[in-house]
Amino acid sequence: MFLLLLSLVLLAPFNISSTAVATNAKPPCDFPAIYNFGDSNSDTGGISATFEPIQAPYGESFFRKPAGRFSDGRLLIDFIAEHMRLPYLSAYLDSIGSNFRHGANFATGGSTIRRQNETIFQSGISPFSLDIQIVHFYRFKSITEELYRREKNKFPRPHEFSNSLYTIDIGQTDLAVGFRQMSNIQLRTAIPYIINQFSAAVTRLYQQGARAFWIHNIHPIGCLPTATLYLKNPKPGVLDNYGCLKSHNKMALEFNRQLKARIRTLRAELGHAAITYVDVYAAKYELISNTKNQGFVEPQKICCGVHEGNTHVWCGQKGIVRGEEVFGGACTNPSGYISWDGVHYSQAANHWIADHILNGSFSDPLIPITHACHKRLHY
């Protein structure tokens, strides 16, 4: 199962915004719920409930046990829920003990925007691509009215769907798969098609009544430790000053450029939608480029797992190192690391990023998440 995580480690963008958020005279939004769509960066238990459960030491820093998240603790989506004073999102695919009164999470680890031709057992890619997540949302929404009449405390009020916040964080795995299967030229050519699929998904949500969107761009995967784990003696110019793989970041930047342009088009097409584009890449790259000043170790160091020479035992797994079986356990101080397992960020890093994006400093328009329901006239 953890092979699916290893296969998503190759992309990102960069463009740091330090502009202060403009004063907003409008009142904050009263979002009754959050509906999230995405991949392992925001999966709160979907892939774990559907296939093989995530094992310890995942979740140890906050939940004190595995909690369906690919981190030692909370993810960005968890900090978003906290910021909005809403409960953590239950995964739609997890039927055990779930409460959907204030939203649902349709994200699963390894998800892509476009459908893949391989099974999860072949490639580690989730079968729940973005269009399937939208289908799940349709079903969830369609049966809510009946279920709400039975159990009002576990399901959203039907009229609240149009007043809720719709968060989307997906696209990394599309590039990860592309790097593995295509040349850079082929992948660049495929990006417009992927963006078209993304745009269609947003439009379908809008047609179902969604109005407030908070959309993350894809992250600096070229900066993830696993992006360079097997890269021996790289030639000058392959890596940037922070150990990030330039080629993958360049591709991710192109993806984000096209995503941002398409969002501008969607704003014109979906007249009643308030769509906020969030440059999460820039926020993460800012953290990566200032690790010591922010109290973190070097960004290429991994907290969980064993990585010695050509031997790699992934977080929570067992493997043979120097003829002996070892367990890929966690470091003693996860809060000092940006990278939890080489693919995903630590809770501490997620917290830092949340503190820097939720106030709107990295958003277009410059609007905090608490005001993301208001359509701005100066996009």
Helices and strands as residue ranges (DSSP letters): H 3-6, E 34-38, H 46-50, H 76-83, E 103-105, H 120-123, H 130-150, G 158-163, E 165-169, H 172-181, H 184-207, E 212-216, G 221-223, G 225-227, H 246-269, E 274-278, H 280-288, G 292-294, E 305-308, E 311-314, E 318-321, E 324-327, G 334-336, H 347-357, E 363-364, G 369-371
